[in-house]
């Protein structure tokens, strides 16, 4: 009888854990699904011409789930801890501007049909594996997320198994090694200025 009660206890505990974990995964999927639906609705048919207001709306929706601070820190690597708070704030702001502008370079990709392959949640971190299919082209698109102030935010995304943050990290570290952080900041300022013009 005691063994039976012990077995029931462990079964109940494991079942409760499974059901507790499920809402986190569903919450993440719902968040990404809602974002995808909003983007597709605003995109409209192929070859649609967009006003500047619509382009700004698309930027907001596409990038609204991204934690630019976390992604910028990853992209800058150890250098992030070596610069001043003022420099960090400027770097994060410039980095966010560039990411937001780059997100409009290939709008057709947001028309792709998305299949969720796996969502793994561990404490306050998660990794999502998806496949985006546009016509006959299938592209793996994955997301790293963390829970921040009660909401899930994206800290990095991978396209064709290439990390966005790590790609920028390689570019930035190359500039820093050759010319220093100030040169990197100036380069980002120029890129951001071109985007604003």
Secondary structure, 3 states (H helix, E strand, C coil): CHHHHHHHHHHHHHHHHHHHHHHHHHHHHHHHHHHHHHHHHHHCCCCCCCCHHHHHHHHHHHHCCECHHHHHHHHHCCHHHHCCHHHHHHHHHHHHHHHHHHCCCCHHHHHCEEEEEEEEEECCEEEEEEEEEECCEEEEEEEEEEEECCEEEEEEEEECCEEHHHHHHHHHHHHHHHHCHHHHHHHHHHHHHHHHC
